[in-house]
Amino acid sequence: MCQVLILNYWFERVDRDQINDRKIEQHVGRRIRERRTLLGLTQQQLAELIGVTYQQAHKYERGINRISAARLHALSHVLGVDANYFFDGAEPSLAAAPNNRQRLSLDVARNFTRIRNDRCREAFAQLCRAMAEEEQKQSF
């Protein structure tokens, strides 16, 4: 009977650990995707920069495949961040999918980096600042 209880505990513990590991892998993948999107890179471009296939880069971003320490180092170098960046906010309970506001913010940032005309970029930035200031005034 004692052996059964010990085995049950062990299997429950392994299951919980695997679930937590999976959440962290998914969180790291989301952070990779966020940074890649912010820089305006496609998955194909990122894959080429780190020496993997498009499919592998996709699996990293989805948290399907684990990322080795060497690959994480390469990703941090290519994406211009410290390796700790990928784990910021990685507490399993907080590792949730980005909400609509976050998606829109990433979309705006990605598209902003694609605007080549300096005057257009500056005008857009001023528009955003003016709208944010107006929102702030209305909230008081």
Phi, psi and omega in degrees: 000317180298320179297321179296316179297317179297315179296318178300315178300315182298313180295320177297319180296315179300316179300315179297316180298318179295322178295315179296318178301315181298319179296320179292318178299320178293322178297313178300317177300318178297321180294323176298312180298316179302312183292318178300315180296317179300324180277354179077025179265147172274166176298323179298315180296316178299316180302315180296321182292331181255002174077037176230173178281163175303318181298320180293317178300319178299317180294325176299313183294330180274352181076018181282315179253143177286154181250127179289163179298319180295319180291321178297322176297315179298317179298316181296323178293311182295321183272357174070036179226164173285150181302331178297335180308320184292339183257354179304126180073025186272018176298129185310323182288338183261354184280080181249161179296149180299142178278177185299320180297318179295319178299316179297319179298317178295320179297315178298315181298316180298313182290328177299319181292342180274348178284118184273330184285119182300320181295320179294318178298316180295319179297318179296318179298319178295319178301314179298316179298315181298317180295320180294318179296319179296319176300317182294319179298319182290335182281346179272000000 
